[in-house]
Each structure stands twice: as C-alpha cells, then as structure tokens.
C-alpha cells in the first residue's frame, strides 16, 4: 500500500537534509515552526513522519501543505511547481533523471492541496533510499 501512496514535501517535497546548507536547514526549521503555529499540528506527528510514520491527521496534512507552499514547491491553489521541485530534488539526490522519475511517479495532484502535499511527501520518502523528506 505504501508504494501506491504518493509523496511531495512537501515535500515533496522534497529535500534531503544531508545536502542542505546550514542556512537552508535554518530556513526549513523556520518554515516548520511557522506552519506548526498556523496549523496547530501535534509536533509529535511531524517527528514520527521523519521516521516514516505518516498520520492521516488533517492538521498534519495542513502542515505539509503549508511547508510545501513556503518552500515554493506548491502554490496556494495546490498546484505542484514541477520546475522548482525538479531543481530541489535533483540537487538533493544528485541525479536529474532519477528526480524526473520521482516527480512523474509522486507529484500527482489529488482532490485537495493537503492530500497532494501528503501523498507527494510520503511517496518521495518511500521511493528514495535515503528517505528524502521535507518534514
């Protein structure tokens, strides 16, 4: 079932923390803090997601969508910015062809922007050996 469910960080999206600069890591932390305040997400759900445990909680999905918008990989309307995503993902995994394949498989628009963010982030996490995550 996990392989059929898509992923973004959000996000996504999706960025491998190991390849981020100190400035980018701080920016991402700020996005999470801001989005946690905006959405009221239980931060334990975010912590669990970093370990691959994704909750169906509505506030968690709102949080992922919020972070994806702040990173620039989704618009407020829920559209995936594939060019931005490709740039960030290619940089994270150092393989443009693999990034394109992940985007093709994972960056799929769903019924709501929150579902799109959730599914995309989860898909990237599952389909990358280093478990790329924006959470």
C-alpha positions as CSV (number, residue, x, y, z in Angstrom):
1,X,0.0,0.0,0.0
2,X,2.8,2.4,0.8
3,X,4.2,2.2,-2.7
4,X,0.8,3.2,-4.2
5,X,0.5,6.2,-1.9
6,X,2.3,9.3,-3.4
7,X,4.7,11.8,-1.8
8,X,5.7,15.9,-2.3
9,X,7.2,17.9,1.0
10,X,6.3,18.6,0.8
11,X,7.6,17.8,0.1
12,X,7.9,16.9,-1.5
13,X,8.9,17.9,-1.4
14,X,11.4,17.0,-1.1
15,X,14.8,17.8,0.1
16,X,17.5,15.6,1.7
17,X,18.6,17.3,4.8
18,X,22.1,16.0,4.5
19,X,22.6,18.0,1.3
20,X,21.3,21.3,2.7
21,X,23.4,24.2,3.7
22,X,23.2,25.5,7.3
23,X,21.2,28.4,6.1
24,X,18.7,26.2,4.2
25,X,18.3,24.0,7.3
26,X,17.6,27.0,9.4
27,X,15.1,28.3,6.9
28,X,13.3,24.9,6.8
29,X,13.2,24.8,10.6
30,X,11.6,28.3,10.5
31,X,9.0,27.1,8.0
32,X,8.1,24.1,10.2
33,X,7.8,26.4,13.2
34,X,5.7,28.9,11.4
35,X,3.4,26.2,9.9
36,X,3.1,24.4,13.2
37,X,1.8,27.7,14.7
38,X,-0.5,28.3,11.8
39,X,-2.0,24.8,11.6
40,X,-1.9,23.7,15.3
41,X,-0.3,20.3,14.3
42,X,0.8,18.0,17.0
43,X,4.6,18.2,16.6
44,X,4.9,14.5,17.6
45,X,3.2,13.7,14.2
46,X,5.9,15.6,12.4
47,X,8.6,13.8,14.4
48,X,7.1,10.4,13.5
49,X,6.9,11.4,9.9
50,X,10.6,11.9,9.8
51,X,10.8,8.2,10.7
52,X,8.3,7.2,8.0
53,X,5.2,7.1,10.2
54,X,2.7,9.3,8.3
55,X,-0.5,10.3,10.1
56,X,-3.8,10.8,8.3
57,X,-4.5,13.7,10.7
58,X,-6.0,16.8,9.0
59,X,-3.7,19.2,10.8
60,X,-0.7,17.2,9.8
61,X,-1.7,17.4,6.2
62,X,-2.3,21.1,6.5
63,X,1.2,21.4,8.0
64,X,2.7,19.6,5.0
65,X,0.8,21.8,2.6
66,X,2.0,24.9,4.5
67,X,5.6,23.8,4.3
68,X,5.3,22.9,0.7
69,X,4.0,26.4,-0.1
70,X,6.8,28.1,1.9
71,X,9.4,26.1,0.1
72,X,7.9,27.0,-3.2
73,X,7.0,23.6,-4.5
74,X,3.3,24.2,-4.3
75,X,1.1,27.2,-5.0
76,X,-1.7,28.4,-2.7
77,X,-4.2,26.7,-5.1
78,X,-2.4,23.3,-4.6
79,X,-0.6,23.2,-7.9
80,X,2.7,21.5,-7.9
81,X,5.6,23.6,-9.2
82,X,7.4,20.8,-11.0
83,X,10.3,23.0,-12.2
84,X,11.0,24.2,-8.7
85,X,10.6,20.6,-7.4
86,X,12.9,19.2,-10.0
87,X,15.6,21.8,-9.1
88,X,15.4,21.0,-5.4
89,X,15.1,17.2,-5.9
90,X,17.9,17.0,-8.4
91,X,20.2,18.8,-6.0
92,X,19.2,16.6,-3.1
93,X,19.8,13.3,-4.9
94,X,22.4,14.4,-7.5
95,X,20.6,12.6,-10.3
96,X,18.4,14.6,-12.7
97,X,16.9,11.5,-14.4
98,X,16.0,9.9,-11.1
99,X,14.5,13.2,-9.9
100,X,12.3,13.4,-13.1
101,X,11.2,9.8,-12.5
102,X,10.3,10.6,-8.9
103,X,8.3,13.6,-9.9
104,X,6.5,11.6,-12.6
105,X,5.6,8.9,-10.0
106,X,5.0,11.1,-6.9
107,X,4.0,14.7,-7.8
108,X,0.4,13.9,-8.7
109,X,-2.5,16.3,-8.0
110,X,-5.1,14.9,-5.7
111,X,-8.6,16.1,-4.6
112,X,-7.3,18.7,-2.2
113,X,-4.0,20.6,-1.9
114,X,-3.5,18.9,1.5
115,X,-3.9,15.4,0.0
116,X,-1.5,16.4,-2.8
117,X,1.2,17.5,-0.3
118,X,0.7,14.5,2.0
119,X,0.8,11.9,-0.8
120,X,3.7,13.5,-2.6
121,X,5.8,13.8,0.6
122,X,5.0,10.2,1.6
123,X,5.8,8.9,-1.9
124,X,9.2,10.6,-2.0
125,X,10.0,9.2,1.4
126,X,9.1,5.7,0.4
127,X,10.8,5.7,-3.0
128,X,14.1,7.2,-2.1
129,X,16.9,5.0,-0.5
130,X,17.9,8.0,1.7
131,X,14.2,8.7,2.6
132,X,14.1,12.2,1.3
133,X,11.7,14.3,3.4
134,X,10.7,17.8,4.0
135,X,9.3,17.1,7.4
